[in-house]
């Protein structure tokens, strides 16, 4: 399943988003330390779910890395449903087979993949990564864009936030 690469939005400035952008929320890094943290600002822009991520060191003159993930807004519902129905259910309940840790779907013409991994947030910190193989990341312009979140963040914040975003999208709000 391949398709032509999509035109990317360009990095969004969270302090000054483009006209028509809807701010959906902010995710704070549950693994933040005294020296670094990641902040993710979420937007709906032109039919896309956009996660703008800034990793910052807190030292004077520290490093800042900016990247972004984009997927069709319908992908948010797909992520929720796939985690709940495929990853969180036993195979006997209709979930994925025990030895399968990823699944792929075309969503509005874009090739999305959802993977569970044991070290998404560092050694032994499990979580999920969503890949959009039709959009390349902004830092290394050859890798697929990706969005990762650890299990604890999924249960504490992301699940409910994504369900709300999916419902708003399905209601035609954006």
PyMOL commands that set and color helices and strands:
alter all, ss='L'
color gray80, all
select helices_A, chain A and resi 74-87+91-93+151-170
alter helices_A, ss='H'
color red, helices_A
select strands_A, chain A and resi 22-28+36-45+48-57+64-72+102-107+110-117+127-136+144-150
alter strands_A, ss='S'
color yellow, strands_A
deselect
rebuild
show_as cartoon
